[in-house]
């Protein structure tokens, strides 16, 4: 740590650099963990929503359609009143 006649780096400066490096690294790891968790959460939500949409489409495709028929006698009675 000596360069010619220069004094060594002070203990305070070395501790400061170590603490700032450790703090920065821990903040980076925490941020990446939070971002990963949020992305995973939204992917799960999207998958659940797509599954509901898919189930709705399958229900429409494969269930028999309900058709209602109207008797002519019902219309003639309603118009006579």
SULRA-V30128 format. One record per residue. N is the residue number from 1. RES is the residue in one letter. PHI is phi in whole degrees, -180 to 180 (999 if undefined). OMEGA is omega in whole degrees, 0 to 359 (none if undefined). Layout:
n->N res->RES phi->PHI omega->OMEGA
n->N res->RES phi->PHI omega->OMEGA
//
This chain:
n->1 res->X phi->999 omega->178
n->2 res->X phi->-101 omega->177
n->3 res->X phi->-120 omega->181
n->4 res->X phi->70 omega->181
n->5 res->X phi->-95 omega->184
n->6 res->X phi->-70 omega->178
n->7 res->X phi->-80 omega->178
n->8 res->X phi->-69 omega->179
n->9 res->X phi->-64 omega->184
n->10 res->X phi->-67 omega->180
n->11 res->X phi->-62 omega->179
n->12 res->X phi->-60 omega->180
n->13 res->X phi->-66 omega->179
n->14 res->X phi->-65 omega->178
n->15 res->X phi->-65 omega->179
n->16 res->X phi->-59 omega->179
n->17 res->X phi->-64 omega->179
n->18 res->X phi->-64 omega->181
n->19 res->X phi->-66 omega->180
n->20 res->X phi->-68 omega->177
n->21 res->X phi->-66 omega->179
n->22 res->X phi->-65 omega->179
n->23 res->X phi->-66 omega->179
n->24 res->X phi->-62 omega->179
n->25 res->X phi->-65 omega->180
n->26 res->X phi->-67 omega->177
n->27 res->X phi->-66 omega->177
n->28 res->X phi->-63 omega->179
n->29 res->X phi->-65 omega->178
n->30 res->X phi->-64 omega->179
n->31 res->X phi->-64 omega->180
n->32 res->X phi->-67 omega->176
n->33 res->X phi->-65 omega->179
n->34 res->X phi->-64 omega->180
n->35 res->X phi->-62 omega->179
n->36 res->X phi->-63 omega->180
n->37 res->X phi->-65 omega->179
n->38 res->X phi->-65 omega->178
n->39 res->X phi->-61 omega->179
n->40 res->X phi->-63 omega->179
n->41 res->X phi->-60 omega->182
n->42 res->X phi->-70 omega->175
n->43 res->X phi->-66 omega->177
n->44 res->X phi->-65 omega->178
n->45 res->X phi->-63 omega->179
n->46 res->X phi->-63 omega->180
n->47 res->X phi->-65 omega->179
n->48 res->X phi->-65 omega->179
n->49 res->X phi->-66 omega->178
n->50 res->X phi->-65 omega->178
n->51 res->X phi->-67 omega->177
n->52 res->X phi->-64 omega->179
n->53 res->X phi->-63 omega->179
n->54 res->X phi->-62 omega->179
n->55 res->X phi->-64 omega->178
n->56 res->X phi->-64 omega->179
n->57 res->X phi->-65 omega->179
n->58 res->X phi->-64 omega->178
n->59 res->X phi->-62 omega->180
n->60 res->X phi->-69 omega->183
n->61 res->X phi->-71 omega->191
n->62 res->X phi->-102 omega->178
n->63 res->X phi->-86 omega->178
n->64 res->X phi->-67 omega->181
n->65 res->X phi->-79 omega->179
n->66 res->X phi->-94 omega->178
n->67 res->X phi->-116 omega->179
n->68 res->X phi->-108 omega->177
n->69 res->X phi->-110 omega->181
n->70 res->X phi->-113 omega->177
n->71 res->X phi->-71 omega->176
n->72 res->X phi->-66 omega->181
n->73 res->X phi->-65 omega->177
n->74 res->X phi->-66 omega->180
n->75 res->X phi->-72 omega->182
n->76 res->X phi->-70 omega->177
n->77 res->X phi->-68 omega->181
n->78 res->X phi->-70 omega->181
n->79 res->X phi->-80 omega->178
n->80 res->X phi->-76 omega->185
n->81 res->X phi->-76 omega->none
//
